[in-house]
């Protein structure tokens, strides 16, 4: 919550989704639900409303793929849509997109991660 408050204070729009705690939450991690749907809706609505010229979707979640494909295939000139995705130990491939044109995918590496890391200790 402190991190979100900091981002908001610096001019960011933060969309939060509550965590869902399983019945056996002491042994299982809480799960965030719905943010992929929220992101998909924002990507499509923003394209329809022309609220962005170039959108960059930063995600490894393939649930957003239909929204990306809709925007890329339906809007020929603007808005443009690009992807960004961190590599993981098990995969370096971005979300596969079926598109009528190439979709640029930014692939930040560990040095990029260090360059944009937030050193703030929000636990204080």
C-alpha distance (Angstrom), angle and dihedral (degrees) to the residues before:
residue distance angle dihedral
X1 . . .
X2 3.81 . .
X3 3.81 90.8 .
X4 3.82 91.4 50.6
X5 3.80 90.4 48.3
X6 3.81 89.8 51.3
X7 3.81 92.3 49.9
X8 3.81 91.0 47.9
X9 3.81 90.8 49.7
X10 3.81 88.0 53.9
X11 3.80 93.2 54.6
X12 3.82 101.9 -93.3
X13 3.76 123.6 135.8
X14 3.78 107.4 -129.7
X15 3.79 120.5 -162.2
X16 3.77 111.6 -165.6
X17 3.76 131.9 -168.4
X18 3.80 121.6 -163.5
X19 3.77 119.5 -113.5
X20 3.78 118.4 -110.3
X21 3.77 114.4 -137.8
X22 3.82 117.4 -150.0
X23 3.80 118.0 -133.9
X24 3.80 88.9 -105.6
X25 3.81 92.5 47.5
X26 3.79 95.2 149.0
X27 3.81 89.0 67.1
X28 3.81 100.6 30.0
X29 3.77 130.7 56.3
X30 3.77 121.3 -109.5
X31 3.80 113.8 -105.4
X32 3.76 126.8 -136.2
X33 3.80 109.8 -141.2
X34 3.76 134.7 -165.1
X35 3.79 103.0 15.4
X36 3.83 91.3 111.1
X37 3.81 89.6 55.1
X38 3.80 91.1 46.3
X39 3.81 90.8 50.6
X40 3.81 91.6 47.6
X41 3.80 91.4 51.7
X42 3.81 91.7 48.0
X43 3.82 92.6 49.5
X44 3.81 92.9 51.1
X45 3.82 97.1 38.3
X46 3.81 90.9 47.9
X47 3.80 90.6 52.2
X48 3.81 92.5 48.8
X49 3.82 92.8 45.6
X50 3.83 92.1 41.7
X51 3.80 92.1 -128.4
X52 3.79 91.9 146.3
X53 3.80 136.0 37.4
X54 3.80 95.2 -161.7
X55 3.77 122.6 16.5
X56 3.78 122.8 -166.9
X57 3.78 114.9 -158.4
X58 3.78 110.5 -157.9
X59 3.78 107.9 -163.5
X60 3.79 146.1 112.4
X61 3.81 91.5 -157.0
X62 3.79 109.9 111.3
X63 3.83 90.8 -160.3
X64 3.81 87.4 86.4
X65 3.81 92.1 57.5
X66 3.86 96.4 98.4
X67 3.81 91.2 53.9
X68 3.80 91.8 48.4
X69 3.80 91.9 48.5
X70 3.81 92.3 48.4
X71 3.81 92.9 53.4
X72 3.80 95.5 41.4
X73 3.80 93.8 48.5
X74 3.80 99.6 38.3
X75 3.82 101.4 43.2
X76 3.80 109.2 57.9
X77 3.83 102.0 179.2
X78 3.80 112.0 12.9
X79 2.88 138.7 45.9
X80 3.78 99.2 38.2
X81 3.75 119.3 -160.3
X82 3.79 126.7 -151.4
X83 3.78 132.7 179.0
X84 3.77 133.3 -135.8
X85 3.77 124.3 -170.2
X86 3.78 135.5 170.4
X87 3.76 117.1 -130.7
X88 3.78 118.3 -116.8
X89 3.79 129.6 -157.4
X90 3.81 89.0 -102.7
X91 3.81 100.2 40.6
X92 3.75 139.8 25.8
X93 3.81 94.1 174.1
X94 3.79 120.2 107.8
X95 3.80 122.2 -133.9
X96 3.83 105.5 -64.2
X97 3.80 109.5 -118.7
X98 3.80 126.6 -165.5
X99 3.76 102.3 -145.4
X100 3.78 140.4 156.0
X101 3.81 88.9 -130.5
X102 3.78 137.1 28.9
X103 3.78 117.4 -78.4
X104 3.79 114.6 -150.5
X105 3.80 114.1 -128.6
X106 3.78 120.3 -163.2
X107 3.79 112.7 -150.4
X108 3.80 110.3 -164.6
X109 3.79 115.0 -159.6
X110 3.79 132.7 -152.5
X111 3.82 92.4 -80.2
X112 3.80 89.3 54.5
X113 3.78 88.9 49.9
X114 3.80 90.7 53.8
X115 3.82 91.1 47.5
X116 3.81 93.6 55.5
X117 3.81 99.2 33.4
X118 3.79 115.8 130.3
X119 3.83 106.1 -131.6
X120 3.82 93.3 -170.3
X121 3.80 114.6 124.4
X122 3.81 101.1 -138.3
X123 3.82 91.4 -179.8
X124 3.82 91.1 77.2
